[in-house]
């Protein structure tokens, strides 16, 4: 009986113009038969360091985060900072 575990990025979504949500699935199989799947999720924003991300995540970030989107995100952050007491 052989147990195997593999991870894969199975979902990448652009949300609210600049948030990139990434879901990674961890799949456990016994002798090639599915046993379980768990998920880990994280969110990236235009100011995130994406150097450690898988290439397909980087590719989507680079397409989604146009100069206009990056500027809108910076404006949003500045507006949020100005609202803090």
PDB file of N, CA, C and O in Angstrom, chain B, residues numbered from 101:
ATOM      1  N   UNK B 101       0.847  -1.169   0.000  1.00  0.00           N
ATOM      2  CA  UNK B 101       0.000   0.000   0.000  1.00  0.00           C
ATOM      3  C   UNK B 101       0.899   1.239   0.000  1.00  0.00           C
ATOM      4  O   UNK B 101       1.691   1.446   0.919  1.00  0.00           O
ATOM      5  N   UNK B 102       0.762   2.059  -1.046  1.00  0.00           N
ATOM      6  CA  UNK B 102       1.590   3.257  -1.179  1.00  0.00           C
ATOM      7  C   UNK B 102       0.716   4.504  -1.095  1.00  0.00           C
ATOM      8  O   UNK B 102      -0.247   4.667  -1.844  1.00  0.00           O
ATOM      9  N   UNK B 103       1.081   5.370  -0.169  1.00  0.00           N
ATOM     10  CA  UNK B 103       0.423   6.672  -0.061  1.00  0.00           C
ATOM     11  C   UNK B 103       1.264   7.698  -0.803  1.00  0.00           C
ATOM     12  O   UNK B 103       2.488   7.722  -0.672  1.00  0.00           O
ATOM     13  N   UNK B 104       0.602   8.541  -1.580  1.00  0.00           N
ATOM     14  CA  UNK B 104       1.295   9.624  -2.263  1.00  0.00           C
ATOM     15  C   UNK B 104       0.592  10.933  -1.956  1.00  0.00           C
ATOM     16  O   UNK B 104      -0.620  10.979  -1.742  1.00  0.00           O
ATOM     17  N   UNK B 105       1.370  11.978  -1.939  1.00  0.00           N
ATOM     18  CA  UNK B 105       0.841  13.319  -1.698  1.00  0.00           C
ATOM     19  C   UNK B 105       1.372  14.231  -2.783  1.00  0.00           C
ATOM     20  O   UNK B 105       2.558  14.195  -3.109  1.00  0.00           O
ATOM     21  N   UNK B 106       0.499  15.045  -3.341  1.00  0.00           N
ATOM     22  CA  UNK B 106       0.930  16.025  -4.333  1.00  0.00           C
ATOM     23  C   UNK B 106       0.200  17.335  -4.089  1.00  0.00           C
ATOM     24  O   UNK B 106      -0.921  17.352  -3.581  1.00  0.00           O
ATOM     25  N   UNK B 107       0.847  18.426  -4.457  1.00  0.00           N
ATOM     26  CA  UNK B 107       0.211  19.732  -4.348  1.00  0.00           C
ATOM     27  C   UNK B 107       0.110  20.324  -5.734  1.00  0.00           C
ATOM     28  O   UNK B 107       0.961  20.099  -6.594  1.00  0.00           O
ATOM     29  N   UNK B 108      -0.955  21.089  -5.931  1.00  0.00           N
ATOM     30  CA  UNK B 108      -1.164  21.752  -7.213  1.00  0.00           C
ATOM     31  C   UNK B 108      -1.961  23.027  -7.008  1.00  0.00           C
ATOM     32  O   UNK B 108      -2.877  23.082  -6.187  1.00  0.00           O
ATOM     33  N   UNK B 109      -1.599  24.047  -7.767  1.00  0.00           N
ATOM     34  CA  UNK B 109      -2.396  25.265  -7.790  1.00  0.00           C
ATOM     35  C   UNK B 109      -3.588  24.944  -8.685  1.00  0.00           C
ATOM     36  O   UNK B 109      -3.427  24.719  -9.884  1.00  0.00           O
ATOM     37  N   UNK B 110      -4.791  24.925  -8.094  1.00  0.00           N
ATOM     38  CA  UNK B 110      -5.952  24.519  -8.887  1.00  0.00           C
ATOM     39  C   UNK B 110      -6.945  25.648  -9.139  1.00  0.00           C
ATOM     40  O   UNK B 110      -7.928  25.463  -9.857  1.00  0.00           O
ATOM     41  N   UNK B 111      -6.693  26.813  -8.553  1.00  0.00           N
ATOM     42  CA  UNK B 111      -7.592  27.943  -8.814  1.00  0.00           C
ATOM     43  C   UNK B 111      -6.836  29.245  -8.604  1.00  0.00           C
ATOM     44  O   UNK B 111      -6.137  29.431  -7.608  1.00  0.00           O
ATOM     45  N   UNK B 112      -6.998  30.146  -9.578  1.00  0.00           N
ATOM     46  CA  UNK B 112      -6.433  31.492  -9.489  1.00  0.00           C
ATOM     47  C   UNK B 112      -7.531  32.440  -9.943  1.00  0.00           C
ATOM     48  O   UNK B 112      -8.044  32.314 -11.055  1.00  0.00           O
ATOM     49  N   UNK B 113      -7.896  33.395  -9.078  1.00  0.00           N
ATOM     50  CA  UNK B 113      -8.994  34.304  -9.390  1.00  0.00           C
ATOM     51  C   UNK B 113      -8.568  35.747  -9.175  1.00  0.00           C
ATOM     52  O   UNK B 113      -7.847  36.058  -8.227  1.00  0.00           O
ATOM     53  N   UNK B 114      -9.017  36.622 -10.058  1.00  0.00           N
ATOM     54  CA  UNK B 114      -8.835  38.061  -9.881  1.00  0.00           C
ATOM     55  C   UNK B 114     -10.119  38.586  -9.254  1.00  0.00           C
ATOM     56  O   UNK B 114     -11.205  38.405  -9.804  1.00  0.00           O
ATOM     57  N   UNK B 115      -9.989  39.242  -8.092  1.00  0.00           N
ATOM     58  CA  UNK B 115     -11.150  39.726  -7.342  1.00  0.00           C
ATOM     59  C   UNK B 115     -10.961  41.204  -7.032  1.00  0.00           C
ATOM     60  O   UNK B 115      -9.874  41.635  -6.647  1.00  0.00           O
ATOM     61  N   UNK B 116     -12.035  41.979  -7.205  1.00  0.00           N
ATOM     62  CA  UNK B 116     -12.022  43.417  -6.880  1.00  0.00           C
ATOM     63  C   UNK B 116     -10.884  44.165  -7.562  1.00  0.00           C
ATOM     64  O   UNK B 116     -10.198  44.967  -6.927  1.00  0.00           O
ATOM     65  N   UNK B 117     -10.685  43.915  -8.816  1.00  0.00           N
ATOM     66  CA  UNK B 117      -9.730  44.610  -9.684  1.00  0.00           C
ATOM     67  C   UNK B 117      -8.264  44.243  -9.460  1.00  0.00           C
ATOM     68  O   UNK B 117      -7.523  44.112 -10.434  1.00  0.00           O
ATOM     69  N   UNK B 118      -7.819  44.074  -8.216  1.00  0.00           N
ATOM     70  CA  UNK B 118      -6.384  43.848  -8.029  1.00  0.00           C
ATOM     71  C   UNK B 118      -6.020  42.688  -7.115  1.00  0.00           C
ATOM     72  O   UNK B 118      -4.855  42.293  -7.082  1.00  0.00           O
ATOM     73  N   UNK B 119      -6.953  42.134  -6.381  1.00  0.00           N
ATOM     74  CA  UNK B 119      -6.636  40.989  -5.531  1.00  0.00           C
ATOM     75  C   UNK B 119      -6.563  39.719  -6.373  1.00  0.00           C
ATOM     76  O   UNK B 119      -7.467  39.432  -7.158  1.00  0.00           O
ATOM     77  N   UNK B 120      -5.489  38.966  -6.204  1.00  0.00           N
ATOM     78  CA  UNK B 120      -5.347  37.672  -6.867  1.00  0.00           C
ATOM     79  C   UNK B 120      -5.451  36.618  -5.771  1.00  0.00           C
ATOM     80  O   UNK B 120      -4.590  36.535  -4.895  1.00  0.00           O
ATOM     81  N   UNK B 121      -6.509  35.815  -5.826  1.00  0.00           N
ATOM     82  CA  UNK B 121      -6.703  34.732  -4.862  1.00  0.00           C
ATOM     83  C   UNK B 121      -6.155  33.445  -5.464  1.00  0.00           C
ATOM     84  O   UNK B 121      -6.480  33.080  -6.593  1.00  0.00           O
ATOM     85  N   UNK B 122      -5.323  32.772  -4.691  1.00  0.00           N
ATOM     86  CA  UNK B 122      -4.697  31.538  -5.153  1.00  0.00           C
ATOM     87  C   UNK B 122      -5.126  30.409  -4.223  1.00  0.00           C
ATOM     88  O   UNK B 122      -5.108  30.555  -3.001  1.00  0.00           O
ATOM     89  N   UNK B 123      -5.513  29.278  -4.822  1.00  0.00           N
ATOM     90  CA  UNK B 123      -5.866  28.106  -4.019  1.00  0.00           C
ATOM     91  C   UNK B 123      -4.942  26.965  -4.423  1.00  0.00           C
ATOM     92  O   UNK B 123      -4.789  26.640  -5.601  1.00  0.00           O
ATOM     93  N   UNK B 124      -4.334  26.370  -3.404  1.00  0.00           N
ATOM     94  CA  UNK B 124      -3.463  25.218  -3.607  1.00  0.00           C
ATOM     95  C   UNK B 124      -4.122  23.992  -2.981  1.00  0.00           C
ATOM     96  O   UNK B 124      -4.509  24.014  -1.812  1.00  0.00           O
ATOM     97  N   UNK B 125      -4.244  22.940  -3.754  1.00  0.00           N
ATOM     98  CA  UNK B 125      -4.827  21.692  -3.255  1.00  0.00           C
ATOM     99  C   UNK B 125      -3.706  20.719  -2.916  1.00  0.00           C
ATOM    100  O   UNK B 125      -2.729  20.588  -3.654  1.00  0.00           O
ATOM    101  N   UNK B 126      -3.867  20.043  -1.788  1.00  0.00           N
ATOM    102  CA  UNK B 126      -2.988  18.934  -1.427  1.00  0.00           C
ATOM    103  C   UNK B 126      -3.830  17.677  -1.550  1.00  0.00           C
ATOM    104  O   UNK B 126      -4.844  17.524  -0.869  1.00  0.00           O
ATOM    105  N   UNK B 127      -3.401  16.782  -2.423  1.00  0.00           N
ATOM    106  CA  UNK B 127      -4.166  15.572  -2.718  1.00  0.00           C
ATOM    107  C   UNK B 127      -3.412  14.362  -2.189  1.00  0.00           C
ATOM    108  O   UNK B 127      -2.225  14.184  -2.463  1.00  0.00           O
ATOM    109  N   UNK B 128      -4.118  13.535  -1.429  1.00  0.00           N
ATOM    110  CA  UNK B 128      -3.557  12.282  -0.905  1.00  0.00           C
ATOM    111  C   UNK B 128      -4.214  11.135  -1.667  1.00  0.00           C
ATOM    112  O   UNK B 128      -5.435  11.089  -1.816  1.00  0.00           O
ATOM    113  N   UNK B 129      -3.381  10.208  -2.145  1.00  0.00           N
ATOM    114  CA  UNK B 129      -3.886   9.025  -2.837  1.00  0.00           C
ATOM    115  C   UNK B 129      -3.257   7.776  -2.241  1.00  0.00           C
ATOM    116  O   UNK B 129      -2.110   7.797  -1.796  1.00  0.00           O
ATOM    117  N   UNK B 130      -4.014   6.697  -2.239  1.00  0.00           N
ATOM    118  CA  UNK B 130      -3.522   5.388  -1.793  1.00  0.00           C
ATOM    119  C   UNK B 130      -3.599   4.458  -2.992  1.00  0.00           C
ATOM    120  O   UNK B 130      -4.686   4.180  -3.499  1.00  0.00           O
ATOM    121  N   UNK B 131      -2.470   3.986  -3.436  1.00  0.00           N
ATOM    122  CA  UNK B 131      -2.399   3.104  -4.610  1.00  0.00           C
ATOM    123  C   UNK B 131      -3.139   3.698  -5.802  1.00  0.00           C
ATOM    124  O   UNK B 131      -3.834   2.985  -6.525  1.00  0.00           O
ATOM    125  N   UNK B 132      -2.989   5.009  -6.005  1.00  0.00           N
ATOM    126  CA  UNK B 132      -3.603   5.680  -7.130  1.00  0.00           C
ATOM    127  C   UNK B 132      -5.054   6.063  -6.941  1.00  0.00           C
ATOM    128  O   UNK B 132      -5.640   6.695  -7.819  1.00  0.00           O
ATOM    129  N   UNK B 133      -5.649   5.697  -5.820  1.00  0.00           N
ATOM    130  CA  UNK B 133      -7.047   6.027  -5.543  1.00  0.00           C
ATOM    131  C   UNK B 133      -7.123   7.233  -4.609  1.00  0.00           C
ATOM    132  O   UNK B 133      -6.383   7.321  -3.629  1.00  0.00           O
ATOM    133  N   UNK B 134      -8.014   8.144  -4.922  1.00  0.00           N
ATOM    134  CA  UNK B 134      -8.204   9.357  -4.134  1.00  0.00           C
ATOM    135  C   UNK B 134      -8.574   9.027  -2.692  1.00  0.00           C
ATOM    136  O   UNK B 134      -9.440   8.188  -2.444  1.00  0.00           O
ATOM    137  N   UNK B 135      -7.905   9.699  -1.729  1.00  0.00           N
ATOM    138  CA  UNK B 135      -8.207   9.548  -0.305  1.00  0.00           C
ATOM    139  C   UNK B 135      -8.730  10.863   0.262  1.00  0.00           C
ATOM    140  O   UNK B 135      -9.784  10.892   0.897  1.00  0.00           O
ATOM    141  N   UNK B 136      -7.999  11.944   0.036  1.00  0.00           N
ATOM    142  CA  UNK B 136      -8.442  13.238   0.579  1.00  0.00           C
ATOM    143  C   UNK B 136      -7.840  14.391  -0.201  1.00  0.00           C
ATOM    144  O   UNK B 136      -6.865  14.241  -0.937  1.00  0.00           O
ATOM    145  N   UNK B 137      -8.462  15.553  -0.010  1.00  0.00           N
ATOM    146  CA  UNK B 137      -7.979  16.791  -0.620  1.00  0.00           C
ATOM    147  C   UNK B 137      -8.197  17.911   0.393  1.00  0.00           C
ATOM    148  O   UNK B 137      -9.290  18.059   0.940  1.00  0.00           O
ATOM    149  N   UNK B 138      -7.168  18.682   0.633  1.00  0.00           N
ATOM    150  CA  UNK B 138      -7.279  19.855   1.501  1.00  0.00           C
ATOM    151  C   UNK B 138      -6.798  21.064   0.713  1.00  0.00           C
ATOM    152  O   UNK B 138      -6.098  20.937  -0.291  1.00  0.00           O
ATOM    153  N   UNK B 139      -7.192  22.240   1.194  1.00  0.00           N
ATOM    154  CA  UNK B 139      -6.882  23.458   0.468  1.00  0.00           C
ATOM    155  C   UNK B 139      -6.172  24.465   1.361  1.00  0.00           C
ATOM    156  O   UNK B 139      -6.409  24.543   2.566  1.00  0.00           O
ATOM    157  N   UNK B 140      -5.302  25.226   0.730  1.00  0.00           N
ATOM    158  CA  UNK B 140      -4.636  26.357   1.363  1.00  0.00           C
ATOM    159  C   UNK B 140      -4.837  27.531   0.403  1.00  0.00           C
ATOM    160  O   UNK B 140      -4.613  27.396  -0.800  1.00  0.00           O
ATOM    161  N   UNK B 141      -5.255  28.677   0.931  1.00  0.00           N
ATOM    162  CA  UNK B 141      -5.530  29.851   0.084  1.00  0.00           C
ATOM    163  C   UNK B 141      -4.721  31.047   0.569  1.00  0.00           C
ATOM    164  O   UNK B 141      -4.401  31.175   1.751  1.00  0.00           O
ATOM    165  N   UNK B 142      -4.402  31.920  -0.387  1.00  0.00           N
ATOM    166  CA  UNK B 142      -3.763  33.187  -0.043  1.00  0.00           C
ATOM    167  C   UNK B 142      -4.133  34.224  -1.087  1.00  0.00           C
ATOM    168  O   UNK B 142      -4.571  33.901  -2.191  1.00  0.00           O
ATOM    169  N   UNK B 143      -3.943  35.482  -0.705  1.00  0.00           N
ATOM    170  CA  UNK B 143      -4.285  36.606  -1.577  1.00  0.00           C
ATOM    171  C   UNK B 143      -3.030  37.416  -1.847  1.00  0.00           C
ATOM    172  O   UNK B 143      -2.235  37.676  -0.944  1.00  0.00           O
ATOM    173  N   UNK B 144      -2.865  37.807  -3.091  1.00  0.00           N
ATOM    174  CA  UNK B 144      -1.756  38.658  -3.502  1.00  0.00           C
ATOM    175  C   UNK B 144      -2.313  40.000  -3.954  1.00  0.00           C
ATOM    176  O   UNK B 144      -3.380  40.062  -4.564  1.00  0.00           O
ATOM    177  N   UNK B 145      -1.599  41.057  -3.659  1.00  0.00           N
ATOM    178  CA  UNK B 145      -1.956  42.399  -4.100  1.00  0.00           C
ATOM    179  C   UNK B 145      -0.799  42.956  -4.928  1.00  0.00           C
ATOM    180  O   UNK B 145       0.297  42.396  -4.897  1.00  0.00           O
ATOM    181  N   UNK B 146      -1.016  44.042  -5.662  1.00  0.00           N
ATOM    182  CA  UNK B 146       0.041  44.556  -6.529  1.00  0.00           C
ATOM    183  C   UNK B 146       1.361  44.881  -5.829  1.00  0.00           C
ATOM    184  O   UNK B 146       2.399  44.951  -6.488  1.00  0.00           O
ATOM    185  N   UNK B 147       1.345  45.078  -4.522  1.00  0.00           N
ATOM    186  CA  UNK B 147       2.604  45.332  -3.822  1.00  0.00           C
ATOM    187  C   UNK B 147       3.212  44.063  -3.214  1.00  0.00           C
ATOM    188  O   UNK B 147       4.175  44.146  -2.452  1.00  0.00           O
ATOM    189  N   UNK B 148       2.661  42.897  -3.541  1.00  0.00           N
ATOM    190  CA  UNK B 148       3.181  41.619  -3.042  1.00  0.00           C
ATOM    191  C   UNK B 148       4.452  41.221  -3.789  1.00  0.00           C
ATOM    192  O   UNK B 148       4.609  41.517  -4.973  1.00  0.00           O
ATOM    193  N   UNK B 149       5.345  40.551  -3.084  1.00  0.00           N
ATOM    194  CA  UNK B 149       6.520  39.945  -3.717  1.00  0.00           C
ATOM    195  C   UNK B 149       6.067  38.603  -4.292  1.00  0.00           C
ATOM    196  O   UNK B 149       5.752  37.678  -3.542  1.00  0.00           O
ATOM    197  N   UNK B 150       6.035  38.498  -5.611  1.00  0.00           N
ATOM    198  CA  UNK B 150       5.546  37.267  -6.242  1.00  0.00           C
ATOM    199  C   UNK B 150       6.691  36.370  -6.722  1.00  0.00           C
ATOM    200  O   UNK B 150       6.453  35.385  -7.421  1.00  0.00           O
ATOM    201  N   UNK B 151       7.914  36.700  -6.354  1.00  0.00           N
ATOM    202  CA  UNK B 151       9.071  35.940  -6.851  1.00  0.00           C
ATOM    203  C   UNK B 151       9.018  34.462  -6.467  1.00  0.00           C
ATOM    204  O   UNK B 151       9.546  33.628  -7.202  1.00  0.00           O
ATOM    205  N   UNK B 152       8.403  34.117  -5.352  1.00  0.00           N
ATOM    206  CA  UNK B 152       8.335  32.724  -4.913  1.00  0.00           C
ATOM    207  C   UNK B 152       7.106  31.973  -5.397  1.00  0.00           C
ATOM    208  O   UNK B 152       6.922  30.804  -5.056  1.00  0.00           O
ATOM    209  N   UNK B 153       6.264  32.629  -6.187  1.00  0.00           N
ATOM    210  CA  UNK B 153       5.035  31.998  -6.678  1.00  0.00           C
ATOM    211  C   UNK B 153       5.336  31.128  -7.904  1.00  0.00           C
ATOM    212  O   UNK B 153       6.336  31.328  -8.594  1.00  0.00           O
ATOM    213  N   UNK B 154       4.449  30.157  -8.157  1.00  0.00           N
ATOM    214  CA  UNK B 154       4.572  29.348  -9.372  1.00  0.00           C
ATOM    215  C   UNK B 154       4.429  30.248 -10.590  1.00  0.00           C
ATOM    216  O   UNK B 154       3.810  31.310 -10.516  1.00  0.00           O
ATOM    217  N   UNK B 155       4.999  29.825 -11.703  1.00  0.00           N
ATOM    218  CA  UNK B 155       5.009  30.657 -12.907  1.00  0.00           C
ATOM    219  C   UNK B 155       3.608  31.022 -13.380  1.00  0.00           C
ATOM    220  O   UNK B 155       3.387  32.150 -13.822  1.00  0.00           O
ATOM    221  N   UNK B 156       2.666  30.106 -13.297  1.00  0.00           N
ATOM    222  CA  UNK B 156       1.316  30.439 -13.786  1.00  0.00           C
ATOM    223  C   UNK B 156       0.659  31.515 -12.924  1.00  0.00           C
ATOM    224  O   UNK B 156      -0.155  32.289 -13.428  1.00  0.00           O
ATOM    225  N   UNK B 157       0.996  31.577 -11.637  1.00  0.00           N
ATOM    226  CA  UNK B 157       0.489  32.653 -10.778  1.00  0.00           C
ATOM    227  C   UNK B 157       1.153  33.965 -11.175  1.00  0.00           C
ATOM    228  O   UNK B 157       0.480  34.989 -11.292  1.00  0.00           O
ATOM    229  N   UNK B 158       2.455  33.944 -11.381  1.00  0.00           N
ATOM    230  CA  UNK B 158       3.172  35.151 -11.811  1.00  0.00           C
ATOM    231  C   UNK B 158       2.600  35.684 -13.124  1.00  0.00           C
ATOM    232  O   UNK B 158       2.407  36.889 -13.284  1.00  0.00           O
ATOM    233  N   UNK B 159       2.333  34.774 -14.057  1.00  0.00           N
ATOM    234  CA  UNK B 159       1.817  35.191 -15.363  1.00  0.00           C
ATOM    235  C   UNK B 159       0.484  35.925 -15.221  1.00  0.00           C
ATOM    236  O   UNK B 159       0.270  36.955 -15.859  1.00  0.00           O
ATOM    237  N   UNK B 160      -0.403  35.401 -14.392  1.00  0.00           N
ATOM    238  CA  UNK B 160      -1.707  36.048 -14.204  1.00  0.00           C
ATOM    239  C   UNK B 160      -1.546  37.387 -13.494  1.00  0.00           C
ATOM    240  O   UNK B 160      -2.198  38.364 -13.862  1.00  0.00           O
ATOM    241  N   UNK B 161      -0.691  37.441 -12.490  1.00  0.00           N
ATOM    242  CA  UNK B 161      -0.437  38.716 -11.805  1.00  0.00           C
ATOM    243  C   UNK B 161       0.089  39.764 -12.784  1.00  0.00           C
ATOM    244  O   UNK B 161      -0.349  40.914 -12.769  1.00  0.00           O
ATOM    245  N   UNK B 162       1.014  39.362 -13.619  1.00  0.00           N
ATOM    246  CA  UNK B 162       1.612  40.320 -14.560  1.00  0.00           C
ATOM    247  C   UNK B 162       0.623  40.813 -15.603  1.00  0.00           C
ATOM    248  O   UNK B 162       0.753  41.936 -16.091  1.00  0.00           O
ATOM    249  N   UNK B 163      -0.355  40.003 -15.950  1.00  0.00           N
ATOM    250  CA  UNK B 163      -1.386  40.439 -16.896  1.00  0.00           C
ATOM    251  C   UNK B 163      -2.424  41.308 -16.187  1.00  0.00           C
ATOM    252  O   UNK B 163      -2.839  42.340 -16.713  1.00  0.00           O
ATOM    253  N   UNK B 164      -2.839  40.889 -14.997  1.00  0.00           N
ATOM    254  CA  UNK B 164      -3.916  41.586 -14.273  1.00  0.00           C
ATOM    255  C   UNK B 164      -3.457  42.936 -13.711  1.00  0.00           C
ATOM    256  O   UNK B 164      -4.234  43.890 -13.680  1.00  0.00           O
ATOM    257  N   UNK B 165      -2.220  43.015 -13.276  1.00  0.00           N
ATOM    258  CA  UNK B 165      -1.741  44.228 -12.632  1.00  0.00           C
ATOM    259  C   UNK B 165      -1.131  45.188 -13.652  1.00  0.00           C
ATOM    260  O   UNK B 165       0.083  45.387 -13.689  1.00  0.00           O
ATOM    261  N   UNK B 166      -1.980  45.766 -14.460  1.00  0.00           N
ATOM    262  CA  UNK B 166      -1.540  46.775 -15.428  1.00  0.00           C
ATOM    263  C   UNK B 166      -1.079  48.015 -14.670  1.00  0.00           C
ATOM    264  O   UNK B 166      -1.348  48.138 -13.475  1.00  0.00           O
ATOM    265  N   UNK B 167      -0.393  48.931 -15.340  1.00  0.00           N
ATOM    266  CA  UNK B 167      -0.015  50.180 -14.664  1.00  0.00           C
ATOM    267  C   UNK B 167      -1.230  50.916 -14.078  1.00  0.00           C
ATOM    268  O   UNK B 167      -1.137  51.508 -13.003  1.00  0.00           O
ATOM    269  N   UNK B 168      -2.365  50.876 -14.786  1.00  0.00           N
ATOM    270  CA  UNK B 168      -3.570  51.546 -14.297  1.00  0.00           C
ATOM    271  C   UNK B 168      -4.096  50.879 -13.022  1.00  0.00           C
ATOM    272  O   UNK B 168      -4.520  51.561 -12.089  1.00  0.00           O
ATOM    273  N   UNK B 169      -4.065  49.560 -12.989  1.00  0.00           N
ATOM    274  CA  UNK B 169      -4.519  48.828 -11.800  1.00  0.00           C
ATOM    275  C   UNK B 169      -3.576  49.101 -10.635  1.00  0.00           C
ATOM    276  O   UNK B 169      -4.023  49.313  -9.508  1.00  0.00           O
ATOM    277  N   UNK B 170      -2.287  49.098 -10.902  1.00  0.00           N
ATOM    278  CA  UNK B 170      -1.311  49.388  -9.831  1.00  0.00           C
ATOM    279  C   UNK B 170      -1.531  50.792  -9.265  1.00  0.00           C
ATOM    280  O   UNK B 170      -1.458  50.991  -8.052  1.00  0.00           O
ATOM    281  N   UNK B 171      -1.796  51.755 -10.129  1.00  0.00           N
ATOM    282  CA  UNK B 171      -2.044  53.126  -9.675  1.00  0.00           C
ATOM    283  C   UNK B 171      -3.333  53.199  -8.864  1.00  0.00           C
ATOM    284  O   UNK B 171      -3.376  53.867  -7.831  1.00  0.00           O
ATOM    285  N   UNK B 172      -4.376  52.522  -9.319  1.00  0.00           N
ATOM    286  CA  UNK B 172      -5.645  52.505  -8.576  1.00  0.00           C
ATOM    287  C   UNK B 172      -5.442  51.886  -7.199  1.00  0.00           C
ATOM    288  O   UNK B 172      -6.034  52.348  -6.223  1.00  0.00           O
ATOM    289  N   UNK B 173      -4.622  50.859  -7.107  1.00  0.00           N
ATOM    290  CA  UNK B 173      -4.349  50.217  -5.814  1.00  0.00           C
ATOM    291  C   UNK B 173      -3.588  51.180  -4.895  1.00  0.00           C
ATOM    292  O   UNK B 173      -3.902  51.282  -3.709  1.00  0.00           O
ATOM    293  N   UNK B 174      -2.604  51.876  -5.433  1.00  0.00           N
ATOM    294  CA  UNK B 174      -1.845  52.842  -4.632  1.00  0.00           C
ATOM    295  C   UNK B 174      -2.756  53.969  -4.147  1.00  0.00           C
ATOM    296  O   UNK B 174      -2.632  54.420  -3.009  1.00  0.00           O
ATOM    297  N   UNK B 175      -3.663  54.422  -5.000  1.00  0.00           N
ATOM    298  CA  UNK B 175      -4.630  55.456  -4.617  1.00  0.00           C
ATOM    299  C   UNK B 175      -5.535  54.941  -3.503  1.00  0.00           C
ATOM    300  O   UNK B 175      -5.795  55.652  -2.532  1.00  0.00           O
ATOM    301  N   UNK B 176      -6.011  53.718  -3.642  1.00  0.00           N
ATOM    302  CA  UNK B 176      -6.853  53.091  -2.617  1.00  0.00           C
ATOM    303  C   UNK B 176      -6.109  53.029  -1.277  1.00  0.00           C
ATOM    304  O   UNK B 176      -6.668  53.383  -0.239  1.00  0.00           O
ATOM    305  N   UNK B 177      -4.863  52.584  -1.300  1.00  0.00           N
ATOM    306  CA  UNK B 177      -4.081  52.498  -0.054  1.00  0.00           C
ATOM    307  C   UNK B 177      -3.908  53.869   0.582  1.00  0.00           C
ATOM    308  O   UNK B 177      -4.019  54.004   1.801  1.00  0.00           O
ATOM    309  N   UNK B 178      -3.635  54.896  -0.233  1.00  0.00           N
ATOM    310  CA  UNK B 178      -3.452  56.253   0.289  1.00  0.00           C
ATOM    311  C   UNK B 178      -4.746  56.774   0.902  1.00  0.00           C
ATOM    312  O   UNK B 178      -4.728  57.422   1.949  1.00  0.00           O
ATOM    313  N   UNK B 179      -5.870  56.489   0.243  1.00  0.00           N
ATOM    314  CA  UNK B 179      -7.166  56.909   0.798  1.00  0.00           C
ATOM    315  C   UNK B 179      -7.465  56.213   2.125  1.00  0.00           C
ATOM    316  O   UNK B 179      -7.986  56.834   3.052  1.00  0.00           O
ATOM    317  N   UNK B 180      -7.141  54.949   2.212  1.00  0.00           N
ATOM    318  CA  UNK B 180      -7.352  54.207   3.453  1.00  0.00           C
ATOM    319  C   UNK B 180      -6.472  54.745   4.566  1.00  0.00           C
ATOM    320  O   UNK B 180      -6.917  54.873   5.706  1.00  0.00           O
ATOM    321  N   UNK B 181      -5.231  55.058   4.244  1.00  0.00           N
ATOM    322  CA  UNK B 181      -4.306  55.602   5.245  1.00  0.00           C
ATOM    323  C   UNK B 181      -4.780  56.966   5.732  1.00  0.00           C
ATOM    324  O   UNK B 181      -4.626  57.297   6.908  1.00  0.00           O
ATOM    325  N   UNK B 182      -5.356  57.758   4.831  1.00  0.00           N
ATOM    326  CA  UNK B 182      -5.832  59.105   5.208  1.00  0.00           C
ATOM    327  C   UNK B 182      -7.044  59.031   6.132  1.00  0.00           C
ATOM    328  O   UNK B 182      -7.306  59.977   6.875  1.00  0.00           O
ATOM    329  N   UNK B 183      -7.769  57.952   6.099  1.00  0.00           N
ATOM    330  CA  UNK B 183      -8.969  57.796   6.953  1.00  0.00           C
ATOM    331  C   UNK B 183      -8.631  57.365   8.370  1.00  0.00           C
ATOM    332  O   UNK B 183      -9.464  57.468   9.270  1.00  0.00           O
ATOM    333  N   UNK B 184      -7.421  56.885   8.567  1.00  0.00           N
ATOM    334  CA  UNK B 184      -7.038  56.423   9.917  1.00  0.00           C
ATOM    335  C   UNK B 184      -6.809  57.624  10.822  1.00  0.00           C
ATOM    336  O   UNK B 184      -6.241  58.633  10.403  1.00  0.00           O
ATOM    337  N   UNK B 185      -7.247  57.507  12.043  1.00  0.00           N
ATOM    338  CA  UNK B 185      -7.042  58.633  12.985  1.00  0.00           C
ATOM    339  C   UNK B 185      -5.600  58.775  13.414  1.00  0.00           C
ATOM    340  O   UNK B 185      -5.273  59.667  14.197  1.00  0.00           O
TER     341      UNK B 185
END
